[in-house]
Amino acid sequence: QVQLVESGGGLVQPGGSLRLSCAASRRIFSFAAMGWHRQAPGKQRELVARILRSGSTNYAELVKGRFTISRDSANNTLYLQMTSLNPEDTAVYYCAAGLRSVAFEYWGQGTQVTVSS
């Protein structure tokens, strides 16, 4: 079974930065796609960033230019570097992966990111 474990969340001031990590229980290149989603209170879960096996990336409009998704195949870890954070980025962030397609079938437990002064 696939396990995804997120870490790196926390409290940060507006304008600050955080890096989220997602440790996978298998080789990350075995996944067709990996991504980060977030869910704020009272809102639907939304895709933040996605990376395909090919290395191609996609970002939600709201985070373009501020967030960067990357991966470390040696450590089977997915990252989300977040900069210029604002209160609207406050949410639980989830790592997700799809083995055979871009449909995400495996999910982590989530890590809380709170942007507040």
ABEGO torsion letter per residue (X at the ends): XBBBBBBGBEBBBBGBBBBBBBBBABBAAABABBBBBBBBBGBBBBBABBBBAAGBBBBBAAABGABBBBBBAAAGBBBBBBBGBBAAABBBBBBBBBAABABBABBBAEBBBBBBX
